[in-house]
Amino acid sequence: MLTVFQAAAIPNPTRQAPAALTNKVDLVLGIAAWAGTAAGVAGVLVTGAMMTISLKRGESSEHMSRLGMVLGGCVLVATAGPLVQFVFN
């Protein structure tokens, strides 16, 4: 005897977070984005100052790799929001 099962409709709930939680998460993410941007600017300034001091002393250092890492972090901070929005939408 062959038993046939009918598939039930798959529930598709809406993604709606409570307003109080959304406001708090937005505040925390805004502060984190601001702190990341400030850290990036500070990193570029510190790396530039270290390059200047090393050049004046006649020392050679690998500041370009450090500057590349700082700029890579800045790009990551700047693209984090749009990247997550692209993945979840």
GIMOZI-V885326 format. One line per field, one symbol per residue. phi: phi as a letter, one per 20 degrees, with the letter a starting at -180 (. if undefined). psi: psi as a letter, one per 20 degrees, with the letter a starting at -180 (. if undefined). burial: # if it has 24 or more other ideal C-beta (glycine too) atoms within 12 Angstrom, else .. Layout:
# GIMOZI-V885326
phi = ???
psi = ???
burial = ???
This chain:
# GIMOZI-V885326
phi = .edddefefffcffeceffffffffffffffffffffffffffffffffffffffffnedceffffffffffffffffeffffffffed
psi = pppppppqppqnqqnoqqhhggggghgghggggghgghhgghggggggghggghghijqprmhhhghghghghgggghjgghghhggi.
burial = ...................................#...#..##..#......................#...#..#............
